[in-house]
Amino acid sequence: MAVLGAALAVGLACDVLDRTVPDRLNVALGLGAAVLAGAALVQRGLVPVPTALAPLGVPFAFLAGALIWRDSATLFLLNLLGIALLAAMASPRVRGRGRRRSALADYFRGGVQVLGGTVVGAMPLVLGEIDWRAPASGSPAHGLRSAVLGLVAAGPVSAVLGGLLMQADPVFERLMTTALTVRLEWAAEHTFAIFGWAWVAAGLLRLLLLRPADPPRTGEPTGRFGIIEVATVLVVVDLLFLAFVLVQFRYLFGGAAVVQGFTTMTYSEYARRGFFELVAVVALSLPLLLVTDWALAARHGRPRRVFRLLAALMLVLLNVMLVSALWRMRLYTAEYGLTELRLYTTAFMGWLVIVFGWFAATVLRGHRNRFGFGSLAAGLFVLGALNLLNPDGLIAATNLRRVREGRALDTAYLHLLSADALPAIRGAVPGLPLPERCAVMAEVARRWVPELERRERWNIAFSRGGRSLLDAGECM
């Protein structure tokens, strides 16, 4: 009953926030309301103290704060994804196994548990876990049950008597009809929103605070294939990667003269081609390594040593390919400037470098069960670094710096960046030639003045960016 009451309080808070608070801020405050509701339940001793959730408090607080720190829509969605990952870490499935020993499959099942908890919502509480038939006298359940029964009984009585009174007086009928029409629409809208958010909150609070951890699994999964099948796959892929790496050393790292002697492309054109394909190949190689490790039946002995050798060779080749991709990105950025896609893809490559190192330190050393936590923790680390880095500000500063080097500026792309970029634009504009300076400020003003006046959302970067724009003047 306490959890259900807390969920209703969260639903009411979310409804109020959604209607009175600007976007972004309402999401952060809604998450805060859910945490405060859970803390109130714990503080009053109504639910067990969730000691297993305590280590997740700091990253949750950081990501929740980041929701109102940066204005980038992409970063906002990534921060929400990070919070969802923390919820999966708090799930009964992961708690039962232990976060540090949970495999990626456990985290996936934990995420499914959390999603399922939001879908079923308050249903387990209402239909099975609360005894509505005979609540103790004076208890919250007894009071709520009595109030519900009273409302049910009052409904038909009020309808009959009210109908007679409306028939007796046309003025009263008109007033009641008008008032009821407006009030019923208003009440239906708010009731739907309150109970919708309460439904989700009840499911999450029940899952994270009331449901015990799942029993830990016993034993490790064993594969189905021998070393010949697994090694054949790895050898073929290793040879393919080796051939590509040799070409990279010969042509990409060999310089412009070598490239132009073999193709009609310039060195920069050759280097820019295939960057995203390279990232896709490297990213797909990680699940290939995990699947081959899982498929190998032998956990020890010579087959395992052969697997480690071939997997280690693949990791070396993949890191060379990552260096090639980063080199291509460097030339790509020098020629065309920086964009969100290029920056976030580079960050993704940084995460892959950490994950490959963690794969070598865990899976190749026989500690496969530790790989999941480390790889996901690395993702949270990269996400935190992106929030500190301010991607849109870095993009704007990099592209404006290229103008001072005599390169063209895509002012239309500045129009697409979030308010995170405004302080960087404000700082870089004074160093631009007058025509570019006026073009940039005109584009920025056309994009941001109407949005700042509407104030449909609020975050720290949006507020700071507005002040930077107002201080900038037209062409400075």
C-alpha positions as MATLAB code, in Angstrom:
seq = 'MAVLGAALAVGLACDVLDRTVPDRLNVALGLGAAVLAGAALVQRGLVPVPTALAPLGVPFAFLAGALIWRDSATLFLLNLLGIALLAAMASPRVRGRGRRRSALADYFRGGVQVLGGTVVGAMPLVLGEIDWRAPASGSPAHGLRSAVLGLVAAGPVSAVLGGLLMQADPVFERLMTTALTVRLEWAAEHTFAIFGWAWVAAGLLRLLLLRPADPPRTGEPTGRFGIIEVATVLVVVDLLFLAFVLVQFRYLFGGAAVVQGFTTMTYSEYARRGFFELVAVVALSLPLLLVTDWALAARHGRPRRVFRLLAALMLVLLNVMLVSALWRMRLYTAEYGLTELRLYTTAFMGWLVIVFGWFAATVLRGHRNRFGFGSLAAGLFVLGALNLLNPDGLIAATNLRRVREGRALDTAYLHLLSADALPAIRGAVPGLPLPERCAVMAEVARRWVPELERRERWNIAFSRGGRSLLDAGECM';
ca = [
       0.000    0.000    0.000;
       2.844    2.358    0.783;
       4.442    1.667   -2.589;
       1.127    2.241   -4.333;
       0.630    5.516   -2.474;
       4.159    6.645   -3.327;
       3.529    5.795   -6.974;
       0.368    7.922   -6.982;
       2.351   10.802   -5.490;
       4.941   10.423   -8.258;
       2.156   10.354  -10.853;
       0.676   13.574   -9.468;
       4.101   15.231   -9.412;
       4.817   14.188  -13.014;
       1.456   15.555  -14.177;
       2.121   18.894  -12.500;
       5.682   19.056  -13.825;
       4.618   18.179  -17.353;
       2.167   21.106  -17.406;
       4.083   23.760  -15.506;
       7.810   23.149  -16.043;
       9.750   23.579  -19.329;
      10.926   20.524  -21.251;
      14.112   18.769  -20.133;
      13.748   20.201  -16.633;
      10.488   18.308  -16.138;
      12.191   15.002  -16.993;
      14.990   15.562  -14.490;
      12.574   16.662  -11.763;
      10.288   13.698  -12.503;
      13.198   11.298  -12.012;
      14.035   13.154   -8.814;
      10.452   12.748   -7.605;
      10.652    8.982   -8.137;
      13.922    8.805   -6.200;
      12.497   10.909   -3.363;
       9.428    8.651   -3.193;
      11.655    5.600   -2.872;
      13.818    7.339   -0.274;
      10.717    8.241    1.765;
       9.618    4.599    1.760;
      13.053    3.509    2.965;
      13.325    6.279    5.562;
       9.998    5.296    7.134;
      10.998    1.646    7.238;
       8.213    0.577    4.875;
      10.569   -1.197    2.458;
      13.978   -2.824    3.000;
      17.070   -0.637    2.699;
      18.308   -1.146   -0.898;
      22.023   -1.464   -0.102;
      22.661   -3.079   -3.493;
      21.496    0.113   -5.216;
      23.731    2.502   -3.266;
      26.769    2.280   -5.637;
      24.553    3.403   -8.514;
      23.638    6.660   -6.765;
      26.624    8.702   -7.940;
      26.384    7.846  -11.671;
      22.600    8.300  -11.526;
      22.973   11.740   -9.931;
      25.538   12.734  -12.577;
      23.390   11.608  -15.517;
      20.214   13.103  -14.046;
      22.047   16.396  -13.588;
      23.421   16.148  -17.128;
      19.842   16.128  -18.424;
      19.601   19.816  -17.462;
      23.263   20.623  -18.051;
      23.710   20.186  -21.804;
      21.244   21.237  -24.489;
      22.248   18.725  -27.188;
      19.287   16.497  -28.082;
      21.645   13.639  -28.970;
      23.427   13.878  -25.643;
      20.071   14.109  -23.849;
      18.956   10.823  -25.399;
      22.300    9.194  -24.591;
      21.980   10.312  -20.966;
      18.492    8.780  -20.806;
      19.978    5.593  -22.267;
      22.637    5.676  -19.551;
      19.943    5.996  -16.873;
      18.119    3.032  -18.426;
      21.381    1.067  -18.222;
      21.656    1.929  -14.521;
      18.087    0.669  -14.067;
      19.107   -2.618  -15.705;
      22.043   -2.803  -13.278;
      19.548   -2.425  -10.420;
      17.259   -5.186  -11.700;
      16.689   -8.386   -9.668;
      18.387  -10.404  -12.403;
      21.668   -8.494  -12.155;
      21.488   -8.193   -8.365;
      21.117  -11.947   -8.067;
      24.169  -12.619  -10.186;
      26.172   -9.637   -8.937;
      26.985   -6.650  -11.114;
      30.659   -7.520  -11.484;
      29.936  -11.127  -12.401;
      26.905  -10.617  -14.639;
      27.311  -11.463  -18.301;
      25.979   -9.245  -21.067;
      23.027  -11.624  -21.358;
      22.206  -10.980  -17.684;
      22.212   -7.238  -18.278;
      19.970   -7.716  -21.297;
      17.548   -9.814  -19.260;
      17.721   -7.207  -16.498;
      16.746   -4.539  -18.992;
      13.837   -6.710  -20.131;
      12.806   -7.073  -16.473;
      12.761   -3.299  -16.017;
      10.806   -2.812  -19.239;
       8.373   -5.513  -18.168;
       8.022   -3.874  -14.756;
       6.967   -0.588  -16.354;
       4.442   -2.403  -18.551;
       2.758   -4.472  -15.831;
       3.005   -1.470  -13.503;
       0.755   -1.666  -10.460;
      -1.046   -4.810  -11.607;
       0.791   -7.255   -9.279;
       0.197   -4.914   -6.330;
      -3.473   -4.327   -7.034;
      -4.434   -7.859   -8.060;
      -2.353  -10.019   -5.776;
      -0.031   -8.422   -3.269;
      -2.492   -6.110   -1.484;
      -5.234   -7.819    0.529;
      -8.244   -5.689   -0.264;
     -10.769   -8.038    1.352;
     -10.028   -7.590    5.018;
      -7.570   -4.760    5.722;
      -6.843   -4.009    9.343;
      -8.970   -1.283   10.888;
      -7.151    2.045   10.872;
      -4.636    0.945    8.257;
      -4.100    2.906    5.001;
      -5.680    0.033    3.063;
      -8.791    0.176    5.240;
      -9.155    3.925    4.770;
      -8.625    3.725    1.018;
     -11.040    0.826    0.698;
     -13.696    2.727    2.656;
     -13.233    5.857    0.546;
     -13.488    3.878   -2.706;
     -16.643    2.105   -1.526;
     -18.154    5.443   -0.482;
     -17.444    6.974   -3.894;
     -18.925    3.970   -5.652;
     -22.082    4.212   -3.559;
     -22.341    7.985   -3.968;
     -22.094    7.853   -7.762;
     -25.513    6.470   -8.696;
     -27.253    8.339   -5.859;
     -25.798   11.666   -7.013;
     -26.674   10.880  -10.621;
     -30.343   10.201   -9.824;
     -30.808   13.154   -7.488;
     -28.833   15.509   -9.682;
     -30.861   14.508  -12.736;
     -34.095   15.302  -10.934;
     -32.775   18.683   -9.784;
     -31.648   19.541  -13.307;
     -35.116   18.700  -14.595;
     -36.627   20.942  -11.942;
     -34.644   24.081  -12.885;
     -33.458   24.932  -16.456;
     -30.864   27.429  -15.148;
     -29.403   24.837  -12.810;
     -29.409   22.336  -15.670;
     -27.477   24.691  -17.948;
     -24.924   25.555  -15.268;
     -24.386   21.936  -14.340;
     -24.118   20.813  -17.963;
     -21.533   23.494  -18.787;
     -19.549   22.903  -15.610;
     -19.630   19.134  -15.936;
     -18.555   19.223  -19.582;
     -15.512   21.381  -18.826;
     -14.681   19.641  -15.550;
     -15.059   16.144  -16.923;
     -12.699   16.866  -19.834;
     -10.189   18.456  -17.479;
     -10.535   15.651  -14.935;
     -10.250   12.922  -17.553;
      -7.075   14.431  -19.009;
      -5.378   14.835  -15.642;
      -6.583   11.483  -14.331;
      -5.218    9.668  -17.358;
      -1.830   11.381  -16.990;
      -1.598   10.849  -13.219;
      -2.549    7.194  -13.347;
      -0.317    6.602  -16.370;
       2.780    7.924  -14.601;
       1.714    6.237  -11.341;
       1.388    2.923  -13.179;
       4.992    3.157  -14.412;
       6.288    4.382  -11.033;
       4.518    1.566   -9.173;
       6.102   -1.029  -11.428;
       9.596    0.401  -10.996;
       9.321    0.933   -7.231;
       7.984   -2.584   -6.754;
      10.692   -4.117   -8.957;
      13.608   -2.235   -7.419;
      12.522   -2.042   -3.757;
      10.197   -4.977   -3.048;
      11.187   -7.769   -5.387;
      14.111   -9.838   -4.058;
      17.142  -10.599   -6.159;
      16.816  -13.547   -8.499;
      18.601  -16.738   -7.406;
      22.123  -16.780   -8.851;
      22.827  -19.125  -11.706;
      25.019  -22.133  -11.051;
      27.714  -23.212  -13.454;
      29.038  -21.611  -16.611;
      27.543  -22.079  -20.081;
      29.477  -24.471  -22.271;
      29.895  -24.216  -26.018;
      29.017  -26.742  -28.662;
      31.878  -26.665  -31.139;
      35.454  -27.849  -31.204;
      38.563  -25.835  -31.867;
      38.658  -26.762  -35.559;
      35.333  -25.077  -36.347;
      36.072  -22.042  -34.175;
      39.680  -21.693  -35.336;
      38.649  -21.899  -38.987;
      36.392  -18.872  -38.566;
      39.048  -16.892  -36.712;
      41.852  -17.793  -39.141;
      39.817  -16.729  -42.187;
      38.839  -13.417  -40.569;
      42.379  -12.819  -39.289;
      43.792  -13.324  -42.802;
      41.239  -10.932  -44.225;
      42.086   -8.308  -41.616;
      45.821   -8.868  -42.095;
      45.520   -8.239  -45.834;
      43.634   -5.013  -45.167;
      46.174   -3.859  -42.565;
      49.063   -4.487  -44.986;
      47.301   -2.316  -47.558;
      46.856    0.376  -44.929;
      50.564    0.389  -44.093;
      51.433    0.465  -47.781;
      49.026    3.154  -48.945;
      47.282    5.031  -46.130;
      50.402    5.445  -43.986;
      52.729    5.593  -46.991;
      51.868    9.131  -47.992;
      50.359   10.964  -50.946;
      52.956    9.861  -53.515;
      52.238    6.157  -52.989;
      48.486    6.654  -53.259;
      48.634    8.793  -56.379;
      50.929    6.257  -58.005;
      48.264    3.568  -57.675;
      44.948    5.456  -57.954;
      43.622    8.649  -59.505;
      42.387    9.915  -56.110;
      44.173   12.486  -54.006;
      45.563   11.400  -50.660;
      42.785   13.153  -48.735;
      40.090   11.568  -50.931;
      41.595    8.129  -50.406;
      41.883    8.621  -46.637;
      38.339    9.925  -46.209;
      36.765    7.017  -48.050;
      35.464    4.148  -45.946;
      35.700    5.638  -42.454;
      32.240    4.564  -41.329;
      32.617    1.154  -42.983;
      35.800    0.622  -40.982;
      34.018    1.495  -37.751;
      31.214   -0.925  -38.631;
      33.702   -3.736  -39.296;
      35.461   -3.165  -35.977;
      32.167   -2.951  -34.092;
      30.858   -6.195  -35.655;
      34.076   -7.974  -34.761;
      33.375   -7.652  -31.033;
      30.245   -9.863  -31.060;
      32.134  -12.257  -33.352;
      34.820  -12.678  -30.687;
      32.224  -13.132  -27.956;
      30.269  -15.704  -29.980;
      33.354  -17.739  -30.851;
      34.434  -17.736  -27.204;
      30.959  -18.928  -26.175;
      30.818  -21.545  -28.959;
      34.106  -23.200  -28.021;
      33.324  -26.221  -25.878;
      36.790  -26.529  -24.374;
      37.357  -24.235  -21.418;
      40.986  -25.255  -20.831;
      43.929  -26.910  -22.472;
      45.396  -26.609  -25.947;
      42.139  -25.636  -27.741;
      41.745  -22.701  -25.388;
      45.353  -21.588  -25.990;
      44.835  -21.711  -29.747;
      41.685  -19.612  -29.397;
      43.500  -17.053  -27.268;
      46.293  -16.758  -29.818;
      43.935  -16.230  -32.757;
      41.703  -13.845  -30.791;
      44.719  -11.835  -29.598;
      45.927  -11.542  -33.198;
      42.497  -10.270  -34.221;
      42.568   -7.705  -31.415;
      45.934   -6.397  -32.626;
      44.650   -6.131  -36.200;
      41.454   -4.449  -35.038;
      43.414   -1.838  -33.120;
      45.480   -1.108  -36.231;
      42.223   -0.669  -38.131;
      41.017    1.704  -35.423;
      44.203    3.739  -35.844;
      43.508    3.790  -39.589;
      39.963    4.973  -38.944;
      41.153    7.703  -36.587;
      43.735    8.814  -39.166;
      40.992    8.982  -41.785;
      38.822   10.982  -39.391;
      41.656   13.432  -38.832;
      41.957   14.096  -42.560;
      38.181   14.057  -42.944;
      37.812   16.767  -40.295;
      40.653   18.844  -41.734;
      38.934   18.868  -45.125;
      35.260   19.161  -44.224;
      35.114   20.121  -40.559;
      33.562   18.358  -37.581;
      29.965   17.146  -37.276;
      27.919   15.386  -34.622;
      28.059   12.096  -36.493;
      31.834   12.230  -36.853;
      32.385   13.215  -33.230;
      30.072   10.607  -31.718;
      31.480    7.934  -34.013;
      34.959    8.832  -32.795;
      33.745    8.555  -29.207;
      32.292    5.155  -30.062;
      35.717    4.122  -31.347;
      37.240    5.233  -28.062;
      34.783    2.982  -26.246;
      35.762    0.100  -28.550;
      39.446    0.578  -27.690;
      38.635    0.274  -23.977;
      36.377   -2.726  -24.565;
      38.975   -4.568  -26.627;
      41.507   -4.045  -23.861;
      38.991   -5.288  -21.296;
      38.230   -8.307  -23.511;
      41.917   -9.222  -23.481;
      42.105   -8.741  -19.694;
      39.003  -10.814  -18.917;
      37.747  -13.185  -21.609;
      41.184  -14.207  -22.881;
      42.286  -14.869  -19.305;
      39.302  -17.073  -18.524;
      37.173  -14.450  -16.718;
      34.372  -14.093  -19.232;
      31.798  -13.328  -16.533;
      33.569  -10.059  -15.708;
      33.435   -8.716  -19.252;
      29.847   -7.434  -19.162;
      30.208   -5.073  -16.216;
      33.501   -3.622  -17.435;
      32.280   -2.977  -20.971;
      29.083   -1.271  -19.775;
      31.001    0.717  -17.160;
      33.301    1.865  -19.963;
      30.240    3.045  -21.863;
      29.110    5.081  -18.862;
      32.635    6.497  -18.560;
      32.656    7.608  -22.214;
      29.181    9.098  -21.783;
      30.378   11.065  -18.757;
      33.393   12.271  -20.734;
      31.112   13.460  -23.546;
      29.055   15.493  -21.083;
      32.222   17.104  -19.739;
      33.592   17.657  -23.246;
      30.480   19.463  -24.575;
      30.293   17.984  -28.111;
      28.386   20.814  -29.797;
      30.703   23.424  -28.316;
      33.725   21.481  -29.573;
      32.169   21.154  -33.042;
      31.490   24.885  -33.264;
      34.963   25.836  -32.006;
      36.675   23.416  -34.408;
      34.756   24.602  -37.462;
      35.207   28.282  -36.628;
      38.938   27.735  -36.102;
      39.115   26.365  -39.649;
      37.824   29.715  -40.941;
      40.817   31.470  -39.424;
      42.967   28.993  -41.347;
      41.404   30.113  -44.620;
      38.843   27.314  -45.064;
      35.160   27.712  -45.855;
      32.562   27.694  -43.102;
      29.250   25.883  -43.322;
      27.104   28.455  -41.529;
      23.976   26.380  -42.162;
      25.400   23.582  -40.003;
      25.896   26.009  -37.120;
      22.144   26.530  -37.380;
      21.622   22.864  -36.475;
      23.739   22.840  -33.311;
      22.204   23.149  -29.864;
      22.606   25.970  -27.351;
      25.737   24.183  -26.085;
      27.539   25.746  -29.049;
      26.584   29.383  -28.346;
      29.361   30.197  -25.830;
      31.946   28.695  -28.203;
      30.548   30.734  -31.087;
      30.561   33.843  -28.915;
      34.210   33.274  -28.059;
      35.360   32.513  -31.608;
      33.421   35.125  -33.598;
      35.663   38.142  -32.757;
      38.580   36.472  -34.566;
      36.654   35.970  -37.825;
      36.778   38.299  -40.846;
      33.901   40.759  -40.896;
      31.831   39.074  -43.650;
      32.002   35.656  -41.961;
      31.383   37.281  -38.591;
      28.162   38.909  -39.779;
      27.050   35.740  -41.589;
      27.552   33.633  -38.479;
      25.795   36.046  -36.145;
      22.884   36.512  -38.552;
      22.434   32.748  -38.847;
      22.703   32.271  -35.084;
      20.241   35.083  -34.348;
      17.735   33.744  -36.890;
      17.959   30.317  -35.265;
      17.979   31.226  -31.596;
      16.153   34.500  -30.951;
      12.654   33.019  -31.546;
      13.466   29.904  -29.517;
      14.853   31.900  -26.620;
      11.695   33.993  -26.587;
       9.416   30.919  -26.541;
      11.331   29.258  -23.661;
       9.712   25.891  -24.288;
      12.594   24.113  -22.574;
      15.135   24.950  -19.923;
      18.620   23.766  -19.075;
      21.824   25.377  -17.918;
      23.370   25.487  -21.399;
      20.193   27.029  -22.848;
      20.277   29.777  -20.210;
      24.003   30.446  -20.646;
      23.688   30.354  -24.427;
      20.943   32.963  -24.345;
      23.116   35.307  -22.315;
      26.026   34.762  -24.719;
      23.825   35.589  -27.698;
      22.443   38.740  -26.095;
      25.965   39.925  -25.301;
      27.239   39.301  -28.799;
      25.594   42.060  -30.754;
      24.840   41.750  -34.459;
      28.347   41.639  -35.950;
      30.315   42.570  -32.821;
];
